[in-house]
């Protein structure tokens, strides 16, 4: 959930946002696959992880430490639970921001059972002292607990039972190499293809006891931004619409009408995404325009535009970042049904003056 520091109250969650709110967490618990055979998508990761787990079971040993990276909502938490289930071991779940001191991590590690899986979400946000303690725990299954302060401080070695650490991160580049190198298996989660999301939607609809036609599942999958979490969230909103406005059966027409109510268009863009594109095209002639200027034009914070809207627009090829500012691509003009003016600076010429005749003062 995004928080507005100035207001002190949580901002409303976007329907196409990849972060999980409480409703998502509750529903995902019921929809999560229980083993690798049920897990949809991520074919290479599943194949490689299956070999790692089967080999560990054959040796009667704990599995290697696993690092899962990728965007939110792609199934990192689900895979950690599957790893525990496949190994027949309990799982302990915590997150990097919750571990602010080395003592917090020592308390968790010292209470682990042999073979237990420790899932550490957002591992890149763990504090540095805890991170340094984790090095020894992962490699030697031992931690040194410091007792006392100053010259009289004493390090007491504490042996740990063998365990498997599953780390999850959305920003693998922020992990220091010594930590990254201690993982025996590293996997990057890719965005899903539409046909994979259709299978996810069909499976979720069956578990939620929702009747859905193939073209209805395809419509939802096509607007889900390559993310299963978003697909499941859209399915629930379309289900509500179908129950109230129709006979409860999700068809392509029902799905399209429902998502039009929630302002999610055919490519998965929502109100914020379209506002950024419309400002870029209509006010600034396609750019280049600085990020701060663009944020003011849409009435949002600079960080909101940069971190919430831009990643998907760039991935979809609708917006590009350049040294002189943001520019719209031909696909953006086509998506909004607009014709670029001859002087549009988002094209090959790359001018420095926006469509309103004002020079862009912000380079990035």
Secondary structure as a PSIPRED ss2 file (coil, helix, strand):
# PSIPRED VFORMAT (PSIPRED V4.0)

   1 X C   1.000  0.000  0.000
   2 X C   1.000  0.000  0.000
   3 X E   0.000  0.000  1.000
   4 X E   0.000  0.000  1.000
   5 X C   1.000  0.000  0.000
   6 X C   1.000  0.000  0.000
   7 X C   1.000  0.000  0.000
   8 X C   1.000  0.000  0.000
   9 X E   0.000  0.000  1.000
  10 X E   0.000  0.000  1.000
  11 X C   1.000  0.000  0.000
  12 X C   1.000  0.000  0.000
  13 X C   1.000  0.000  0.000
  14 X C   1.000  0.000  0.000
  15 X C   1.000  0.000  0.000
  16 X C   1.000  0.000  0.000
  17 X C   1.000  0.000  0.000
  18 X C   1.000  0.000  0.000
  19 X C   1.000  0.000  0.000
  20 X C   1.000  0.000  0.000
  21 X C   1.000  0.000  0.000
  22 X H   0.000  1.000  0.000
  23 X H   0.000  1.000  0.000
  24 X H   0.000  1.000  0.000
  25 X H   0.000  1.000  0.000
  26 X H   0.000  1.000  0.000
  27 X H   0.000  1.000  0.000
  28 X H   0.000  1.000  0.000
  29 X H   0.000  1.000  0.000
  30 X H   0.000  1.000  0.000
  31 X H   0.000  1.000  0.000
  32 X C   1.000  0.000  0.000
  33 X C   1.000  0.000  0.000
  34 X C   1.000  0.000  0.000
  35 X C   1.000  0.000  0.000
  36 X C   1.000  0.000  0.000
  37 X C   1.000  0.000  0.000
  38 X C   1.000  0.000  0.000
  39 X C   1.000  0.000  0.000
  40 X C   1.000  0.000  0.000
  41 X C   1.000  0.000  0.000
  42 X C   1.000  0.000  0.000
  43 X H   0.000  1.000  0.000
  44 X H   0.000  1.000  0.000
  45 X H   0.000  1.000  0.000
  46 X H   0.000  1.000  0.000
  47 X H   0.000  1.000  0.000
  48 X H   0.000  1.000  0.000
  49 X H   0.000  1.000  0.000
  50 X H   0.000  1.000  0.000
  51 X H   0.000  1.000  0.000
  52 X H   0.000  1.000  0.000
  53 X H   0.000  1.000  0.000
  54 X H   0.000  1.000  0.000
  55 X H   0.000  1.000  0.000
  56 X H   0.000  1.000  0.000
  57 X H   0.000  1.000  0.000
  58 X H   0.000  1.000  0.000
  59 X H   0.000  1.000  0.000
  60 X C   1.000  0.000  0.000
  61 X C   1.000  0.000  0.000
  62 X C   1.000  0.000  0.000
  63 X C   1.000  0.000  0.000
  64 X C   1.000  0.000  0.000
  65 X C   1.000  0.000  0.000
  66 X E   0.000  0.000  1.000
  67 X E   0.000  0.000  1.000
  68 X E   0.000  0.000  1.000
  69 X E   0.000  0.000  1.000
  70 X C   1.000  0.000  0.000
  71 X C   1.000  0.000  0.000
  72 X C   1.000  0.000  0.000
  73 X C   1.000  0.000  0.000
  74 X C   1.000  0.000  0.000
  75 X C   1.000  0.000  0.000
  76 X H   0.000  1.000  0.000
  77 X H   0.000  1.000  0.000
  78 X H   0.000  1.000  0.000
  79 X H   0.000  1.000  0.000
  80 X H   0.000  1.000  0.000
  81 X H   0.000  1.000  0.000
  82 X H   0.000  1.000  0.000
  83 X H   0.000  1.000  0.000
  84 X H   0.000  1.000  0.000
  85 X H   0.000  1.000  0.000
  86 X H   0.000  1.000  0.000
  87 X H   0.000  1.000  0.000
  88 X C   1.000  0.000  0.000
  89 X C   1.000  0.000  0.000
  90 X C   1.000  0.000  0.000
  91 X E   0.000  0.000  1.000
  92 X E   0.000  0.000  1.000
  93 X E   0.000  0.000  1.000
  94 X E   0.000  0.000  1.000
  95 X E   0.000  0.000  1.000
  96 X H   0.000  1.000  0.000
  97 X H   0.000  1.000  0.000
  98 X H   0.000  1.000  0.000
  99 X C   1.000  0.000  0.000
 100 X C   1.000  0.000  0.000
 101 X C   1.000  0.000  0.000
 102 X H   0.000  1.000  0.000
 103 X H   0.000  1.000  0.000
 104 X H   0.000  1.000  0.000
 105 X H   0.000  1.000  0.000
 106 X H   0.000  1.000  0.000
 107 X H   0.000  1.000  0.000
 108 X H   0.000  1.000  0.000
 109 X H   0.000  1.000  0.000
 110 X H   0.000  1.000  0.000
 111 X C   1.000  0.000  0.000
 112 X C   1.000  0.000  0.000
 113 X C   1.000  0.000  0.000
 114 X C   1.000  0.000  0.000
 115 X C   1.000  0.000  0.000
 116 X C   1.000  0.000  0.000
 117 X E   0.000  0.000  1.000
 118 X E   0.000  0.000  1.000
 119 X E   0.000  0.000  1.000
 120 X E   0.000  0.000  1.000
 121 X E   0.000  0.000  1.000
 122 X C   1.000  0.000  0.000
 123 X H   0.000  1.000  0.000
 124 X H   0.000  1.000  0.000
 125 X H   0.000  1.000  0.000
 126 X C   1.000  0.000  0.000
 127 X C   1.000  0.000  0.000
 128 X H   0.000  1.000  0.000
 129 X H   0.000  1.000  0.000
 130 X H   0.000  1.000  0.000
 131 X H   0.000  1.000  0.000
 132 X H   0.000  1.000  0.000
 133 X H   0.000  1.000  0.000
 134 X H   0.000  1.000  0.000
 135 X H   0.000  1.000  0.000
 136 X H   0.000  1.000  0.000
 137 X H   0.000  1.000  0.000
 138 X H   0.000  1.000  0.000
 139 X H   0.000  1.000  0.000
 140 X H   0.000  1.000  0.000
 141 X C   1.000  0.000  0.000
 142 X E   0.000  0.000  1.000
 143 X E   0.000  0.000  1.000
 144 X E   0.000  0.000  1.000
 145 X E   0.000  0.000  1.000
 146 X E   0.000  0.000  1.000
 147 X E   0.000  0.000  1.000
 148 X C   1.000  0.000  0.000
 149 X C   1.000  0.000  0.000
 150 X H   0.000  1.000  0.000
 151 X H   0.000  1.000  0.000
 152 X H   0.000  1.000  0.000
 153 X C   1.000  0.000  0.000
 154 X E   0.000  0.000  1.000
 155 X E   0.000  0.000  1.000
 156 X E   0.000  0.000  1.000
 157 X E   0.000  0.000  1.000
 158 X E   0.000  0.000  1.000
 159 X E   0.000  0.000  1.000
 160 X C   1.000  0.000  0.000
 161 X C   1.000  0.000  0.000
 162 X C   1.000  0.000  0.000
 163 X C   1.000  0.000  0.000
 164 X E   0.000  0.000  1.000
 165 X E   0.000  0.000  1.000
 166 X E   0.000  0.000  1.000
 167 X E   0.000  0.000  1.000
 168 X E   0.000  0.000  1.000
 169 X E   0.000  0.000  1.000
 170 X C   1.000  0.000  0.000
 171 X C   1.000  0.000  0.000
 172 X H   0.000  1.000  0.000
 173 X H   0.000  1.000  0.000
 174 X H   0.000  1.000  0.000
 175 X C   1.000  0.000  0.000
 176 X C   1.000  0.000  0.000
 177 X H   0.000  1.000  0.000
 178 X H   0.000  1.000  0.000
 179 X H   0.000  1.000  0.000
 180 X H   0.000  1.000  0.000
 181 X C   1.000  0.000  0.000
 182 X C   1.000  0.000  0.000
 183 X C   1.000  0.000  0.000
 184 X C   1.000  0.000  0.000
 185 X E   0.000  0.000  1.000
 186 X E   0.000  0.000  1.000
 187 X E   0.000  0.000  1.000
 188 X E   0.000  0.000  1.000
 189 X C   1.000  0.000  0.000
 190 X C   1.000  0.000  0.000
 191 X C   1.000  0.000  0.000
 192 X C   1.000  0.000  0.000
 193 X C   1.000  0.000  0.000
 194 X H   0.000  1.000  0.000
 195 X H   0.000  1.000  0.000
 196 X H   0.000  1.000  0.000
 197 X H   0.000  1.000  0.000
 198 X H   0.000  1.000  0.000
 199 X H   0.000  1.000  0.000
 200 X H   0.000  1.000  0.000
 201 X H   0.000  1.000  0.000
 202 X H   0.000  1.000  0.000
 203 X H   0.000  1.000  0.000
 204 X H   0.000  1.000  0.000
 205 X H   0.000  1.000  0.000
 206 X H   0.000  1.000  0.000
 207 X H   0.000  1.000  0.000
 208 X C   1.000  0.000  0.000
 209 X C   1.000  0.000  0.000
 210 X C   1.000  0.000  0.000
 211 X C   1.000  0.000  0.000
 212 X E   0.000  0.000  1.000
 213 X C   1.000  0.000  0.000
 214 X H   0.000  1.000  0.000
 215 X H   0.000  1.000  0.000
 216 X H   0.000  1.000  0.000
 217 X H   0.000  1.000  0.000
 218 X H   0.000  1.000  0.000
 219 X H   0.000  1.000  0.000
 220 X H   0.000  1.000  0.000
 221 X H   0.000  1.000  0.000
 222 X H   0.000  1.000  0.000
 223 X C   1.000  0.000  0.000
 224 X C   1.000  0.000  0.000
 225 X C   1.000  0.000  0.000
 226 X C   1.000  0.000  0.000
 227 X C   1.000  0.000  0.000
 228 X H   0.000  1.000  0.000
 229 X H   0.000  1.000  0.000
 230 X H   0.000  1.000  0.000
 231 X H   0.000  1.000  0.000
 232 X H   0.000  1.000  0.000
 233 X H   0.000  1.000  0.000
 234 X H   0.000  1.000  0.000
 235 X H   0.000  1.000  0.000
 236 X H   0.000  1.000  0.000
 237 X H   0.000  1.000  0.000
 238 X H   0.000  1.000  0.000
 239 X H   0.000  1.000  0.000
 240 X H   0.000  1.000  0.000
 241 X H   0.000  1.000  0.000
 242 X H   0.000  1.000  0.000
 243 X H   0.000  1.000  0.000
 244 X H   0.000  1.000  0.000
 245 X H   0.000  1.000  0.000
 246 X C   1.000  0.000  0.000
 247 X C   1.000  0.000  0.000
 248 X C   1.000  0.000  0.000
 249 X C   1.000  0.000  0.000
 250 X E   0.000  0.000  1.000
 251 X C   1.000  0.000  0.000
 252 X H   0.000  1.000  0.000
 253 X H   0.000  1.000  0.000
 254 X H   0.000  1.000  0.000
 255 X H   0.000  1.000  0.000
 256 X H   0.000  1.000  0.000
 257 X H   0.000  1.000  0.000
 258 X H   0.000  1.000  0.000
 259 X H   0.000  1.000  0.000
 260 X H   0.000  1.000  0.000
 261 X H   0.000  1.000  0.000
 262 X C   1.000  0.000  0.000
 263 X C   1.000  0.000  0.000
 264 X C   1.000  0.000  0.000
 265 X C   1.000  0.000  0.000
 266 X C   1.000  0.000  0.000
 267 X C   1.000  0.000  0.000
 268 X C   1.000  0.000  0.000
 269 X C   1.000  0.000  0.000
 270 X C   1.000  0.000  0.000
 271 X H   0.000  1.000  0.000
 272 X H   0.000  1.000  0.000
 273 X H   0.000  1.000  0.000
 274 X H   0.000  1.000  0.000
 275 X H   0.000  1.000  0.000
 276 X H   0.000  1.000  0.000
 277 X H   0.000  1.000  0.000
 278 X H   0.000  1.000  0.000
 279 X H   0.000  1.000  0.000
 280 X H   0.000  1.000  0.000
 281 X H   0.000  1.000  0.000
 282 X H   0.000  1.000  0.000
 283 X H   0.000  1.000  0.000
 284 X C   1.000  0.000  0.000
 285 X C   1.000  0.000  0.000
 286 X C   1.000  0.000  0.000
 287 X E   0.000  0.000  1.000
 288 X E   0.000  0.000  1.000
 289 X E   0.000  0.000  1.000
 290 X C   1.000  0.000  0.000
 291 X H   0.000  1.000  0.000
 292 X H   0.000  1.000  0.000
 293 X H   0.000  1.000  0.000
 294 X H   0.000  1.000  0.000
 295 X H   0.000  1.000  0.000
 296 X H   0.000  1.000  0.000
 297 X H   0.000  1.000  0.000
 298 X H   0.000  1.000  0.000
 299 X C   1.000  0.000  0.000
 300 X C   1.000  0.000  0.000
 301 X C   1.000  0.000  0.000
 302 X H   0.000  1.000  0.000
 303 X H   0.000  1.000  0.000
 304 X H   0.000  1.000  0.000
 305 X H   0.000  1.000  0.000
 306 X H   0.000  1.000  0.000
 307 X H   0.000  1.000  0.000
 308 X H   0.000  1.000  0.000
 309 X H   0.000  1.000  0.000
 310 X H   0.000  1.000  0.000
 311 X H   0.000  1.000  0.000
 312 X H   0.000  1.000  0.000
 313 X H   0.000  1.000  0.000
 314 X H   0.000  1.000  0.000
 315 X H   0.000  1.000  0.000
 316 X C   1.000  0.000  0.000
 317 X C   1.000  0.000  0.000
 318 X C   1.000  0.000  0.000
 319 X E   0.000  0.000  1.000
 320 X E   0.000  0.000  1.000
 321 X E   0.000  0.000  1.000
 322 X E   0.000  0.000  1.000
 323 X C   1.000  0.000  0.000
 324 X C   1.000  0.000  0.000
 325 X E   0.000  0.000  1.000
 326 X E   0.000  0.000  1.000
 327 X E   0.000  0.000  1.000
 328 X E   0.000  0.000  1.000
 329 X C   1.000  0.000  0.000
 330 X H   0.000  1.000  0.000
 331 X H   0.000  1.000  0.000
 332 X H   0.000  1.000  0.000
 333 X H   0.000  1.000  0.000
 334 X H   0.000  1.000  0.000
 335 X H   0.000  1.000  0.000
 336 X C   1.000  0.000  0.000
 337 X C   1.000  0.000  0.000
 338 X C   1.000  0.000  0.000
 339 X C   1.000  0.000  0.000
 340 X C   1.000  0.000  0.000
 341 X C   1.000  0.000  0.000
 342 X C   1.000  0.000  0.000
 343 X C   1.000  0.000  0.000
 344 X C   1.000  0.000  0.000
 345 X C   1.000  0.000  0.000
 346 X C   1.000  0.000  0.000
 347 X C   1.000  0.000  0.000
 348 X C   1.000  0.000  0.000
 349 X C   1.000  0.000  0.000
 350 X C   1.000  0.000  0.000
 351 X C   1.000  0.000  0.000
 352 X C   1.000  0.000  0.000
 353 X E   0.000  0.000  1.000
 354 X C   1.000  0.000  0.000
 355 X C   1.000  0.000  0.000
 356 X C   1.000  0.000  0.000
 357 X C   1.000  0.000  0.000
 358 X C   1.000  0.000  0.000
 359 X E   0.000  0.000  1.000
 360 X C   1.000  0.000  0.000
 361 X C   1.000  0.000  0.000
 362 X C   1.000  0.000  0.000
 363 X C   1.000  0.000  0.000
 364 X C   1.000  0.000  0.000
